[in-house]
Amino acid sequence: MNMVRAGGYARVTKAKARRMHREGREVYMMPANMSPASQWISPCPVPAGGDEEFGKAVNSFEYYNCQHAETGRYAGFYEKEGGR
């Protein structure tokens, strides 16, 4: 995983994103090859809920948004910088 810091966001692993979501912290996702500072797409917040809801949200996001090699075939997870 590339450690990306751009547009006020820092990339985190899926495990850390799941842990942050469980703790009630804001987690964002976007296609893996896209930058959070992109003018074409912005980070999508993961809806609140438990682990099952996290998994469903990620699966739905990947099904609809991660279908091309150019943008990325899986979701990348981000937190707002300074939100540790």
C-alpha positions as CSV (number, residue, x, y, z in Angstrom):
1,M,0.0,0.0,0.0
2,N,1.3,3.4,-0.9
3,M,1.2,5.9,2.0
4,V,-0.5,8.9,0.5
5,R,-1.0,12.2,2.1
6,A,-2.9,14.7,-0.1
7,G,-5.7,17.1,0.2
8,G,-5.8,16.9,4.0
9,Y,-6.3,13.1,4.0
10,A,-3.9,10.3,5.0
11,R,-4.2,6.8,3.6
12,V,-4.7,3.9,6.1
13,T,-5.0,0.2,5.8
14,K,-8.3,-1.6,5.6
15,A,-7.7,-3.1,9.1
16,K,-7.1,0.3,10.6
17,A,-10.1,1.7,8.8
18,R,-12.3,-1.1,10.2
19,R,-10.9,-0.4,13.7
20,M,-11.5,3.4,13.3
21,H,-15.1,2.7,12.1
22,R,-15.8,0.5,15.0
23,E,-14.6,3.3,17.3
24,G,-17.0,5.7,15.7
25,R,-14.3,7.8,13.9
26,E,-14.7,9.2,10.3
27,V,-13.3,6.9,7.6
28,Y,-13.4,7.7,3.9
29,M,-12.9,5.5,0.8
30,M,-12.2,6.0,-2.8
31,P,-10.8,3.9,-5.7
32,A,-7.2,2.8,-4.9
33,N,-5.5,4.6,-7.8
34,M,-7.2,8.0,-7.3
35,S,-5.8,10.8,-5.2
36,P,-7.9,12.5,-2.5
37,A,-6.9,15.8,-4.0
38,S,-8.4,14.9,-7.4
39,Q,-10.8,17.3,-9.0
40,W,-12.8,14.4,-10.5
41,I,-13.7,12.4,-7.4
42,S,-13.8,13.1,-3.7
43,P,-13.5,10.7,-0.8
44,C,-16.7,9.0,0.2
45,P,-17.5,8.7,3.9
46,V,-18.2,5.1,5.2
47,P,-21.7,5.1,6.7
48,A,-22.0,4.5,10.5
49,G,-22.7,1.0,11.7
50,G,-21.1,-2.2,12.9
51,D,-18.6,-4.5,11.2
52,E,-21.3,-6.0,9.0
53,E,-22.3,-2.5,7.8
54,F,-18.6,-1.6,7.1
55,G,-18.2,-4.8,5.0
56,K,-21.5,-4.1,3.1
57,A,-20.6,-0.5,2.4
58,V,-17.1,-1.4,1.1
59,N,-18.5,-4.2,-1.1
60,S,-21.2,-1.9,-2.6
61,F,-18.6,0.9,-3.1
62,E,-16.2,-1.5,-4.9
63,Y,-18.9,-3.0,-7.1
64,Y,-20.1,0.4,-8.4
65,N,-16.8,2.5,-8.3
66,C,-13.9,0.2,-8.7
67,Q,-14.4,-1.6,-12.0
68,H,-11.5,-0.1,-14.1
69,A,-7.8,-0.6,-13.9
70,E,-7.3,3.1,-14.5
71,T,-9.1,4.2,-11.3
72,G,-8.4,1.0,-9.3
73,R,-10.1,-2.3,-8.7
74,Y,-10.4,-2.0,-4.9
75,A,-11.1,0.7,-2.3
76,G,-8.4,2.7,-0.6
77,F,-9.2,4.1,2.9
78,Y,-8.4,7.5,4.3
79,E,-8.6,9.5,7.5
80,K,-8.5,13.3,7.8
81,E,-5.0,14.4,8.7
82,G,-4.7,15.3,12.4
83,G,-7.6,12.9,13.3
84,R,-5.5,10.2,15.0
